[in-house]
Structure formats: structure tokens, C-alpha cells
Amino acid sequence: MFDPLTFGTEKCTGVEDFLRPEHLITEQDRMVVRTIRDFVDKEVLPHEKEFDDYWDWTEREEHTFIHDLKQKLYVDLGFQKTLIPEEYGGLGMYSLVSANLVVEELVRGDLGLTTEATMNLWGVLPFVPPTPNEYLIKEFAPKLCGDKPFQVASCLTEPQGGGSVEDLALKGKYLQTTCRLEGNEWVINGHKRWPSAYRTADLYRVLCRVEGEEFPRNIAQLYVVADAPGISTSKPYMKMGCNIDTNGDVWFDDVRTPKEYRAHPDPMEDLKSLIVNETLGRAMPTTGKTLGIMKRAYQILKEWVDQREIAGRPMKEHGVVVHELGQIAADIMAAEAFVYSVAYRFDHPEVYGEPWDFKNLVVSDACKKTVGDLGWRMVDRALDLMGSFGYSREGRMEKLLRDIKITQLWVGGPLLYLTELSRYYFGTETL
């Protein structure tokens, strides 16, 4: 009942109380979110201050808590079988709204752990749309639905080109990792840099240029088992954040993989699949990760301003601080509105077009760029309010600032996003 005497005194009830689209969330979504939240609160956040120290966990001989977390998340909670159809033992979940809800919750615990986990979804996605590749689903479903973590890593970026390999307007001509078909096998040669989860991978998805072919038949996504002869890897890089996700170099020297291990036998279907992968990769899970980091920063900052005093008064009761807190709340709401608006759009291709339409790629670009900027601004502002404690490890905010910068640079990077936006909305043709 409306009470004018108490109007304006209501308080936020938590991280769900911004602009979460409750009308889009199913009861199954709510159940999954509660399960993930319980996992994060009880098993991930207790290690919050340890993750940076385990950047080399894949090099250690001992069993670590990270192995336990991956077993629980991938297998016990079923994360790695999310995209596998139910008839093959998977969960058959394809909603981007649902996916962003899960990612947003999981990343509150740690960006690196979340990134390794979502790499499976990104790596499996190419052989699902535009039409499911039944051969590959049957081939890998037993592993992804098994009782051990099964990691898929996507090898796209190359040392000389960075995100240019993800700019499809360049028509694959700068891809230097090549493949050729010899009998019933593809033969791959090249050097990939920076694939997430590369050190724990059981299977690689490799973006290649097909020798002797012209666009659009010259781009192929090939799957290769990680222990295939001719594959070698570097040591993992020590990064500024997102440390549980391992990144490094992978070399392919006459590596052979079955002819059937192409994401789609039809080159046009394979190209559509790659565009879908880029489009959805920018819309989900990266923006969901950014939003989740923002909400974790909100939790930490709220605890700080609730307890901190300035001149004998609670910090949150000072005018200059109130201005900053209000802007932080607005930024979270703006980010959440954009994330779920785009997720809903992609869940309804019958209205908004297919995910391989260029318009939808640039919608992802705009979402990724804008939410990334909002996230950086929000966490940076929160760190300012916490002062010196904000940049100490004990304050926990500096880790979120480092992590959120990394999320801005993934899946092509902001310069590519702005270029594609200009191509679509202003007709730019020479760049």
C-alpha cells in the first residue's frame, strides 16, 4: 500500500534490484541463478584474494583448489554441457537472457574462472548454429557430458594481426594459419596467440585460411584434439588480471585432424557460424561478465560507505559522495538495460533478424563498447571513493578494475567495434 510518509525511504534489496528484466526470467532461470549464487558465495568468494597468486596454476604439480572449483562447476553443476542438446545428455540451453544471468552471477566470484568456463560455450557454439552439426555433437557430447572437466579453447588471434582476424570485412586474407585438405584429413600450420584456456584444453577450435580458396570459401573453423602430434605451447603469460584463465601461444606444425572436424562442411554455413560466434561472443558472455563485475564492485563499495565515516558522519551522507554514488547506481542500471535488451533481441531472430546479419553484429559492438565504458567508469569511481584502501589487495576493488579493463579488449576490441559501427551507420567504405 502506498504510504506518502515513508515514500523515498525504501532501500535497494541487493544486486538484483537495478534493472533486471524480471518479465524475461523463467522459474528455471531463477533456480539456476540461486544455485550459482550459492556456489559463488560458499566456494568461490572465500578464495577471492588468492586467485592472482595462482596465475601459474596449470604449471604446478600439486592439486589446487582451482581443480576442485572446475570439477564442481563444469561437471557437478553441468556448466560444460549447457549447449549440448538434451537428447545427447546435455541441457540444451540457448537463451542469451539465461546465459547472461548465469555469467553475471558466476563472475562475481572470479573473472578468470568464469572465462575458462564460458570458453567451453564459445568453443562449442560454432557447431550448433546455423544448423546443428550432428556428427560433431555426437563426437564430443560424451566428453562434455562426462564426469570429468572437458575444456574447449578457441584459437583465433595471431601474433601479427591481433583482432584483424576477427574483422570479417578483411575476408580472411590476413589469416596466416593455413589448412589444406589431404585425403580425409585437414593439415594445419600456423601460430596462434592468446587463446583462453589453452593450457587446460582438451580440444582446440582453430580459425584457418584454406589454401587455394577465395572468400567466402577460404575461412574454416577446425577442431583438433589438444594432444595431436605437431602441437606445441608456450608457458602461460603473467597478466594484470583474469589470472585463472590461462593465455599463451599455440603452434601447429603439420597437425592433422579428420575431415569431419570442420565446424560445418559447407563453407557458407561455416562462415555464418563464425559470424554468429563473433556476434554472440560480444553480446554474451563478455557484457554479462562486465555487468557482474560492476555488481560485485557495488557490493564491496556499499559495505565500505555503510561503515566509513567522514568528519563524524557516515560517508554516504556527504553531498559530494552522494553525487558519485548516484552516478554509480545509474551506470549499473544503464549497463543492465543494454545487456538484457540485446540478449532479448538475439533470443528473437524472428523479429530482429539472424545473428549473422551485419546489423546484429554492430548491435553487439555497441553493447560491448558501451557497457565496457560504463563498467570501467563505475569501478574506477568506486576505487576513488575507497581511497588508498581501494588500490590495496585487501580492499578487493583494484582487482575488479584490472579485470574490467581486460573485458573491454576481448573479441576484437573497441577499435574494431567503432569501425564496424561507422561502416553500418555512416557508410564508411575504405576502412
Secondary structure, DSSP 4 states (H G I P E B T S, - for coil): ---TTTTT-----STTTTT--GGG--HHHHHHHHHHHHHIIIIIGGGTTTGGGGTTGGG-SS--HHHHHHIIIIIIS-GGGTTS-GGGTS-----HHHHHHHHHHHHTT-HHHHHHHHHHHHHHGGGSSSS--HHHHHHHHHHHTSSS---EEEE--BTTTBGGGG-GGGTTTT---EEEEETTEEEEEEEEE--TTTTT-SEEEEEEEETT--TTSSEEEEEEETT-TTEEE-PPPP-SS-TTS---EEEEEEEEEEGGGBS-SSHHHHHHHHHHHHHHHHHTTHHHHHHHHHHHHHHHHHHHHHH-EETTEEGGGSHHHHHHHHHHHHHHHHHHHHHHHHHHHHT-HHHH--TTSHHHHHHHHHHHHHHHHHHHHHHHHHHHHHGGGGGSGGGSHHHHHHHHHHHHHSTT-HHHHHHHHHHHHH-----
